[in-house]
Amino acid sequence: MTEKNPQELAKKHLARVEAAINLEEPDRVPLSWVGGDIIPAYAGITQHEFCYDYEKAIKAIEKYLKDFTFDWASAGIPGLAGRLFSVAFVEFPDIARFITSITGPMHDVLGDKYYRFPGREIDENCSPQFIGGTFMQPNEYDQLIEDPVGFIAETVLPRVCTNLETPRKTMATWVRYGIETNRFFSALAEIGKVSANLGYPTISTAQSYAPLDIIADFLRGFDTVLLDIYRYPDKVKKAAEALVDPVISHTLSFKKSGAKLAFIPLHLNEYLSPKLYNEFYWPTLKTVILELLKEDIKSYVFFEGYHDAHLETILELPRGWGIAYFEKTDVIKAKEVLKNHTCVMGGLPISLLVSATPQEIDKYVKNLLEKVKPDGGFILSPNIGTAPRETPVENISALINAVEKYG
């Protein structure tokens, strides 16, 4: 990191990422970071400390980013999706974006039933886990459709959070949550300074969601909503449609912080046939993406699992709409289908980083980039964002060196 000052390095990294998003060919294929459990392991702390001790987490992130150079590093305190809470607060845009990610300390304050954190419900070195659940009955679909924000805020959240069960507990909980939020964002600001001093660009990213995933993850439960599609198809469609505006409104609350991208992780996509995907899932997700694009926010969609059966639907979006980040879909195939239309991201199996030798990683990256590098529009990234603690650090170095050689 001595070749240029931090500002010049940040400009170079950002130029690569932006060129790929804009379907151009940068000077080198941009490399998104390998994060997750490897960061606390590299610093010699537990996952519990990484989640709960912000001072130790900041130092761990600084050590990792100093020793391993990526083009795009979205470093932060571990948290899990809190989109339901964001919908509940969507009428207060100055608050909504501050309740998008639920950290370990926030989980403790809320007493929620959605998450498990290390050193609490799970082992101190486990990754935080989202388990979801069923907190809405089928006869309540009409209430959700009529007033999604009110129903979630007033009916669902008290069921989800033990510390929101009574008015008195609720008042104390939100005061404690505000205190914790202030502590959390102070830590994020410090991480931002650390990243900037090491030459990493600021890529402000909003958080969004597929409307049907809100129902599946937070309200009805994953398996139950798949049955609901057959049992109550009209109600499921109307409920997803009712959530479109709250999702968009919440996402737009990030514009104040300069967000130009909106991250959307998909969950149900892999489990739906093309017919069901196109009937129940894609229409509302597509609306969210298009409406955000009108507001100059491109979407950064994580197509979890195998998205092969639905790949062609992405071509229904305008050219240059955003980033298609794939977990299990073959990025070589995806690049062929989406060439000159969509920026493709992914391609690096975490299993490879964990089990391969540095030489095997070098060979893999060389062969992959030969196929996906031409014409630009590609970002190399792990297929999931979390590398386990046992990931050999020499493999991270091998990955970075291979991208420098072949990218």
Beta strands, then each sheet from edge to edge (+ up, - down):
strand 1: 79-81
strand 2: 101-103
strand 3: 115-116
strand 4: 129-130
strand 5: 205-207
strand 6: 261-265
strand 7: 298-303
strand 8: 322-326
strand 9: 343-348
strand 10: 378-382
sheet 1: 1+ 2-
sheet 2: 3+ 4-
sheet 3: 5+ 6+ 7+ 8+ 9+ 10+
end
